[in-house]
């Protein structure tokens, strides 16, 4: 069995579609299943109480129900140009930021925190 790192020609399916949850090739412009435009999506994270999408200009929070099994329909969009004072909590994984004069705290799984920190540091520098 080969590993993707062993074969440079193997395609990585790490871009998750925020609409249907299907993994797509990293450079996909549209989702393979639902055809959602993925050109602005830099990262999509599935977590326990919400899903989080990072686009070229926004952080978008999709709320889930109490059990984390489905989305509630509530979507909160934070323009990246309007968030400030970012903190990546440790050892408790909490992503904190200021938006519209209020402090927001988002709990994250450890692996999601690492991915979020990496992407936000690249696009906000």
ABEGO torsion letter per residue (X at the ends): XBBAAABAABBBBABBBAAAGBBBBAABABBAAAGBBAAABABBBBBAABBBBBBAABBBBBBBBAAGABBAGBBBBBBAAABBGBBBBOABBBBBBBBGGBBBBBBBBAAAAAAAAAAAAAAAX
